[in-house]
Amino acid sequence: SGNEAGEGTIRVDSSGDVYVMAATNSQTGLATAGVYQQQFGGGINDLYLAKLSSSGNLLWATYLGGNNTEGVETHHLAIDMQGNPVVAAQSSSTNYPVTSNAYQKVLNGICSAGCGNYGKEGVISKISADGKQLLASTYYGGSNGEGVQGVSIDLQNRVYITGGTYSSNL
């Protein structure tokens, strides 16, 4: 019902299944039944994550976002050894979904002006391979703005992120 951002990410897992991530302001029609977040969270954009089989059939699709704006670029998605997608993006939502064991449970701050791609708080989230569970999710930022610019996973399933910050207390 809305628009999906052009700076999405596509990754392929070891089974040949395809993961697609983008930002969306479509409030209906994207999520499939039984996934983690079936409803649009609010604000300008949510993240949108979908999994397609190697033959191109849609397996599941979920929203991921809170009450304000989530943003993503072309290098914000990785797939771990078990086929779980890991999203590293930006959010200005005060209720972005986090898990109980989150490193940072609340939004610390965003940049009000002059920060370009580094104006929101970083967020890192792992979704189950079936799209039904939020396995791990946290904010990651200081009192000003951050821009998560990439995510990678090593063979021990450790997550690495890169980016920039305007915060002196990250």
Backbone bond lengths (Angstrom), bond angles and torsions (degrees), N, CA, C in turn:
res aa  C-N    CA-C-N  psi(-1)  N-CA   C-N-CA  omega(-1)  CA-C   N-CA-C  phi
1 S - - - 1.462 - - 1.519 112.83 -
2 G 1.327 117.54 -5.57 1.457 121.09 -178.71 1.508 110.99 -135.01
3 N 1.335 115.65 -137.31 1.463 121.26 -178.37 1.517 111.14 -124.57
4 E 1.308 115.43 145.71 1.447 122.14 173.98 1.524 107.49 -109.68
5 A 1.335 115.95 137.80 1.466 121.38 -175.38 1.523 110.60 -70.94
6 G 1.316 115.18 146.94 1.446 121.24 -178.37 1.510 114.86 -79.26
7 E 1.331 118.34 -16.42 1.462 120.47 -178.04 1.514 110.88 -91.97
8 G 1.293 117.92 53.07 1.446 121.94 178.98 1.516 112.05 -85.39
9 T 1.302 115.33 -178.92 1.455 122.45 -178.57 1.518 109.11 -129.00
10 I 1.318 116.74 141.42 1.456 122.26 174.44 1.523 107.81 -124.46
11 R 1.323 116.56 131.16 1.467 122.35 176.29 1.521 108.62 -133.70
12 V 1.321 116.53 152.20 1.459 122.99 178.60 1.522 107.85 -120.24
13 D 1.358 116.40 131.85 1.462 119.75 179.59 1.530 110.84 -87.21
14 S 1.328 117.05 -179.62 1.467 121.75 -175.57 1.528 112.75 -66.15
15 S 1.339 118.03 -17.83 1.467 121.85 177.39 1.522 112.79 -91.28
16 G 1.324 116.57 -4.05 1.449 120.74 -178.47 1.516 114.10 90.20
17 D 1.350 117.26 1.85 1.459 119.97 175.82 1.523 109.02 -72.23
18 V 1.321 116.09 149.41 1.459 122.74 -172.60 1.531 109.74 -112.21
19 Y 1.327 115.97 131.76 1.464 122.37 176.22 1.525 107.89 -110.87
20 V 1.327 115.72 134.69 1.456 122.16 179.52 1.518 107.80 -125.45
21 M 1.339 116.74 131.70 1.451 121.04 177.57 1.512 108.92 -131.06
22 A 1.325 115.84 138.73 1.458 122.23 177.60 1.520 108.42 -153.54
23 A 1.305 116.37 175.36 1.458 121.43 169.79 1.525 107.36 -98.29
24 T 1.331 116.34 147.98 1.456 120.21 -178.98 1.518 110.91 -143.03
25 N 1.316 116.05 148.93 1.459 120.26 167.89 1.526 109.81 -114.34
26 S 1.326 116.97 12.07 1.467 121.55 173.70 1.519 108.43 -70.00
27 Q 1.307 116.77 121.80 1.464 120.13 -176.43 1.516 112.89 -92.55
28 T 1.315 117.96 -9.30 1.463 121.73 178.28 1.521 109.46 -144.31
29 G 1.320 115.04 160.99 1.448 120.81 169.17 1.513 117.41 87.85
30 L 1.335 118.91 0.03 1.460 118.95 -176.92 1.527 113.41 -104.70
31 A 1.309 118.57 -43.25 1.468 121.28 -174.11 1.525 111.25 -76.97
32 T 1.325 115.07 144.49 1.457 121.55 175.89 1.528 109.41 -96.71
33 A 1.310 116.94 164.00 1.464 122.74 -177.40 1.525 111.08 -63.60
34 G 1.325 116.27 141.66 1.453 122.70 172.59 1.514 116.54 81.84
35 V 1.342 118.13 2.31 1.463 120.32 -178.79 1.521 110.73 -82.53
36 Y 1.331 115.59 172.23 1.459 121.11 -175.95 1.527 112.42 -57.72
37 Q 1.327 119.21 -52.72 1.466 121.41 -177.16 1.527 109.07 -126.78
38 Q 1.318 115.74 102.37 1.460 120.79 -176.44 1.522 113.48 -84.87
39 Q 1.335 117.65 -16.21 1.456 121.73 -176.21 1.520 111.29 -114.02
40 F 1.320 116.60 146.23 1.457 123.39 172.96 1.521 108.44 -60.06
41 G 1.349 117.17 134.30 1.463 121.23 -175.62 1.508 114.62 -77.11
42 G 1.331 118.10 -29.48 1.458 121.38 179.84 1.508 111.48 127.07
43 G 1.323 115.56 -177.09 1.450 120.66 -179.88 1.514 112.08 72.56
44 I 1.324 115.44 -155.95 1.459 121.01 -176.75 1.523 111.77 -80.67
45 N 1.329 117.96 -48.76 1.467 122.50 -177.74 1.512 110.92 -137.81
46 D 1.314 115.86 149.18 1.459 124.65 164.09 1.523 106.75 -113.91
47 L 1.312 116.51 164.31 1.451 120.31 167.84 1.521 107.71 -79.68
48 Y 1.316 115.98 153.48 1.450 123.43 179.37 1.523 106.74 -132.41
49 L 1.320 117.19 125.71 1.456 122.14 -178.55 1.520 108.56 -127.99
50 A 1.325 116.25 128.78 1.460 121.65 -179.47 1.518 110.06 -132.44
51 K 1.337 115.51 151.05 1.454 121.85 176.32 1.528 108.19 -124.25
52 L 1.337 115.16 129.59 1.454 122.07 177.76 1.523 108.80 -117.90
53 S 1.321 116.50 145.76 1.458 120.20 176.22 1.524 109.27 -67.72
54 S 1.313 115.71 166.47 1.469 119.65 179.29 1.530 111.57 -62.38
55 S 1.332 117.36 -19.84 1.468 120.39 176.94 1.528 112.22 -92.42
56 G 1.341 117.83 1.33 1.460 121.15 174.17 1.511 116.07 97.60
57 N 1.331 119.01 4.46 1.464 121.17 178.56 1.523 110.25 -81.31
58 L 1.331 117.41 137.16 1.462 122.08 177.47 1.521 109.25 -69.52
59 L 1.339 116.95 119.99 1.460 122.05 177.90 1.520 111.08 -90.95
60 W 1.333 116.85 -42.72 1.464 121.64 175.82 1.520 109.53 -165.33
61 A 1.328 115.39 161.99 1.459 122.59 175.56 1.524 108.62 -150.81
62 T 1.317 117.00 136.33 1.458 121.80 -178.12 1.516 111.54 -137.14
63 Y 1.316 115.58 150.38 1.456 121.59 166.17 1.521 107.91 -81.17
64 L 1.318 116.75 159.31 1.454 122.58 171.55 1.524 106.55 -149.60
65 G 1.334 115.64 105.49 1.448 118.31 -178.15 1.504 113.43 177.08
66 G 1.322 114.22 173.65 1.453 121.71 -178.62 1.514 111.84 -121.99
67 N 1.340 115.44 -150.35 1.455 122.25 -169.31 1.524 115.21 -82.20
68 N 1.330 119.29 -1.69 1.457 119.68 179.94 1.527 108.93 -127.84
69 T 1.314 119.02 -123.25 1.456 121.05 -170.97 1.522 111.51 -120.19
70 E 1.327 115.84 132.29 1.457 122.48 171.27 1.522 107.67 -111.43
71 G 1.335 116.10 146.01 1.456 120.76 -179.71 1.506 111.56 -134.52
72 V 1.320 116.09 153.47 1.450 122.09 -175.71 1.525 108.83 -147.44
73 E 1.314 115.21 152.63 1.458 121.66 173.87 1.524 108.88 -126.75
74 T 1.312 116.53 -170.08 1.466 121.16 -169.49 1.526 115.23 -73.14
75 H 1.293 119.54 -9.49 1.467 120.82 -173.34 1.530 111.56 -127.89
76 H 1.313 116.92 39.06 1.463 121.61 -174.76 1.515 113.70 -111.78
77 L 1.311 118.82 26.02 1.457 122.07 -178.21 1.514 109.48 -143.10
78 A 1.330 115.38 136.03 1.467 122.20 174.29 1.525 107.40 -139.20
79 I 1.309 117.09 159.89 1.461 122.52 179.58 1.520 107.69 -121.28
80 D 1.352 117.30 126.97 1.464 119.55 -179.05 1.529 110.97 -80.30
81 M 1.318 117.00 -179.99 1.468 122.44 -174.89 1.537 113.04 -65.04
82 Q 1.341 117.79 -19.12 1.460 121.74 179.06 1.534 111.93 -98.15
83 G 1.317 117.91 5.09 1.456 121.38 -179.84 1.517 114.21 83.62
84 N 1.333 117.35 15.57 1.459 121.19 177.43 1.524 109.50 -86.47
85 P 1.334 118.10 125.11 1.461 119.50 177.57 1.530 111.66 -74.47
86 V 1.327 116.03 139.66 1.458 122.98 175.90 1.526 107.41 -118.19
87 V 1.326 115.05 122.24 1.447 123.41 -178.23 1.522 108.69 -104.43
88 A 1.300 117.78 131.82 1.463 122.78 171.84 1.521 106.31 -125.95
89 A 1.320 116.99 115.19 1.459 120.79 -172.29 1.521 109.75 -146.78
90 Q 1.338 116.13 -160.87 1.451 122.30 178.94 1.523 109.65 -125.85
91 S 1.340 115.79 150.54 1.455 120.63 177.93 1.522 110.31 -146.70
92 S 1.316 115.64 147.81 1.458 121.11 168.46 1.525 109.89 -117.72
93 S 1.322 117.40 14.88 1.465 122.94 177.97 1.526 110.62 -79.06
94 T 1.319 115.67 138.51 1.467 120.15 176.58 1.521 112.05 -83.72
95 N 1.323 117.39 -8.16 1.464 121.03 179.24 1.527 112.12 -128.64
96 Y 1.340 116.92 33.03 1.465 119.51 174.59 1.530 107.34 -54.66
97 P 1.332 119.11 139.68 1.460 120.14 -176.55 1.530 112.42 -65.90
98 V 1.325 115.80 123.29 1.467 122.08 175.05 1.523 108.02 -125.20
99 T 1.317 116.06 156.89 1.459 121.15 178.71 1.526 110.36 -93.73
100 S 1.320 116.25 165.88 1.464 121.25 -175.37 1.528 112.82 -62.86
101 N 1.319 117.65 -26.78 1.470 121.26 -179.61 1.526 112.39 -98.64
102 A 1.319 117.11 22.82 1.471 121.99 -176.28 1.521 111.63 -60.38
103 Y 1.314 115.83 143.07 1.463 122.28 174.10 1.523 110.01 -62.85
104 Q 1.333 116.92 -40.18 1.468 123.48 -179.37 1.525 107.37 -138.89
105 K 1.313 117.74 114.13 1.465 121.63 -173.07 1.523 114.89 -89.73
106 V 1.330 118.36 -14.53 1.465 120.38 -176.90 1.523 110.55 -128.89
107 L 1.322 114.79 156.18 1.460 122.04 175.05 1.525 107.82 -70.80
108 N 1.329 117.13 122.31 1.463 120.90 -179.08 1.518 112.81 -84.49
109 G 1.322 117.65 -32.99 1.453 118.97 -179.46 1.512 112.06 169.68
110 I 1.322 114.73 155.80 1.453 121.40 175.53 1.521 108.37 -130.52
111 C 1.301 116.44 160.38 1.467 122.35 -179.90 1.523 108.75 -87.15
112 S 1.316 116.69 131.99 1.464 119.35 -177.34 1.524 112.77 -84.40
113 A 1.333 118.92 -26.64 1.469 119.92 -179.10 1.523 110.51 -162.25
114 G 1.323 116.41 147.58 1.456 121.83 171.75 1.512 116.42 79.03
115 C 1.315 118.48 16.55 1.465 120.05 -177.76 1.526 113.35 -107.11
116 G 1.303 119.30 -2.05 1.465 121.27 178.48 1.511 112.38 55.90
117 N 1.325 116.65 -127.53 1.463 122.21 -179.86 1.524 113.41 -74.06
118 Y 1.308 117.75 -1.11 1.468 121.44 -176.26 1.516 112.13 -110.34
119 G 1.315 119.00 31.99 1.449 121.97 -173.92 1.515 116.20 -93.60
120 K 1.319 118.26 -11.92 1.460 121.04 -177.07 1.526 110.08 -108.22
121 E 1.316 117.02 -177.68 1.460 123.78 175.78 1.532 108.02 -90.65
122 G 1.309 117.74 141.82 1.451 120.31 174.10 1.519 110.57 -70.55
123 V 1.328 117.20 147.22 1.463 123.30 173.79 1.522 108.39 -136.44
124 I 1.319 115.67 143.78 1.463 122.24 178.37 1.523 106.97 -132.97
125 S 1.337 117.29 125.94 1.462 121.35 -175.88 1.521 110.37 -139.07
126 K 1.331 115.39 140.01 1.471 121.68 174.27 1.526 108.07 -116.58
127 I 1.337 115.47 125.80 1.463 123.55 179.41 1.533 107.63 -107.35
128 S 1.331 116.74 145.71 1.463 119.74 177.23 1.525 110.64 -64.17
129 A 1.324 116.37 154.21 1.462 122.08 -177.10 1.528 112.37 -60.70
130 D 1.345 117.83 -22.78 1.465 120.72 177.33 1.525 112.81 -91.88
131 G 1.352 117.36 -0.41 1.457 122.06 177.06 1.514 115.46 78.25
132 K 1.329 117.91 4.67 1.462 121.28 -173.04 1.524 115.11 -92.81
133 Q 1.337 118.11 -21.03 1.461 119.79 -173.32 1.518 111.57 -130.07
134 L 1.310 114.79 145.43 1.449 122.38 168.88 1.525 105.72 -91.11
135 L 1.317 117.46 105.07 1.466 121.65 -174.06 1.523 112.48 -79.11
136 A 1.316 116.94 -38.27 1.470 122.30 178.96 1.520 107.36 -156.79
137 S 1.334 116.11 141.13 1.455 119.04 178.98 1.518 109.91 -162.00
138 T 1.338 116.04 137.16 1.452 121.42 -178.09 1.512 111.40 -150.32
139 Y 1.322 116.07 152.61 1.460 120.79 162.59 1.519 106.61 -76.65
140 Y 1.337 117.06 159.43 1.454 121.36 173.15 1.521 108.25 -149.91
141 G 1.341 115.54 100.19 1.451 118.64 -179.73 1.509 113.31 -176.97
142 G 1.319 114.40 167.16 1.453 121.78 177.69 1.514 110.74 -102.25
143 S 1.331 116.48 -153.86 1.456 121.54 -172.59 1.523 114.58 -80.75
144 N 1.316 118.63 -8.24 1.456 120.54 -179.84 1.527 108.79 -117.51
145 G 1.296 121.54 -129.02 1.456 121.79 -176.63 1.514 113.22 -116.15
146 E 1.335 115.31 148.90 1.461 122.55 175.88 1.523 109.35 -128.09
147 G 1.301 115.25 157.88 1.456 121.41 172.56 1.509 108.81 -135.31
148 V 1.328 116.72 105.18 1.452 120.46 174.55 1.517 106.51 -73.62
149 Q 1.316 117.71 125.27 1.456 121.73 -173.58 1.516 114.62 -114.77
150 G 1.309 118.45 -2.34 1.459 119.66 178.34 1.509 111.48 -175.86
151 V 1.327 116.21 157.41 1.458 122.58 177.64 1.523 108.39 -142.65
152 S 1.321 114.83 142.70 1.457 121.82 177.26 1.521 108.53 -145.37
153 I 1.321 116.51 156.30 1.466 121.81 179.92 1.514 107.97 -130.20
154 D 1.344 116.99 132.59 1.462 119.50 178.90 1.529 111.02 -88.97
155 L 1.317 117.28 -178.25 1.467 122.27 -175.93 1.520 113.70 -68.36
156 Q 1.339 117.91 -13.70 1.464 122.53 175.36 1.534 111.03 -98.30
157 N 1.321 117.30 13.27 1.463 124.55 -179.33 1.522 114.15 64.16
158 R 1.341 117.39 24.38 1.458 120.62 173.34 1.521 108.09 -81.67
159 V 1.330 115.13 136.72 1.462 122.04 -176.96 1.522 109.45 -96.85
160 Y 1.326 116.20 133.89 1.462 122.93 176.98 1.520 108.52 -121.96
161 I 1.328 116.28 135.47 1.460 119.77 175.45 1.515 109.31 -123.63
162 T 1.318 115.67 155.68 1.468 122.16 173.75 1.519 107.66 -130.27
163 G 1.310 115.80 162.25 1.450 119.33 178.01 1.503 112.09 165.56
164 G 1.325 115.35 -157.05 1.448 121.50 -179.17 1.521 110.15 -137.60
165 T 1.330 115.52 164.61 1.457 119.74 -178.92 1.527 110.83 -144.64
166 Y 1.307 116.01 150.12 1.459 124.19 168.33 1.528 110.01 -107.30
167 S 1.321 117.34 0.93 1.460 121.96 -178.23 1.521 110.48 -87.35
168 S 1.314 116.36 137.49 1.468 120.87 175.76 1.521 110.62 -87.68
169 N 1.330 118.04 -4.85 1.464 121.81 -176.45 1.523 113.66 -124.12
170 L 1.319 117.33 28.09 1.455 119.91 177.32 1.507 109.34 -69.14
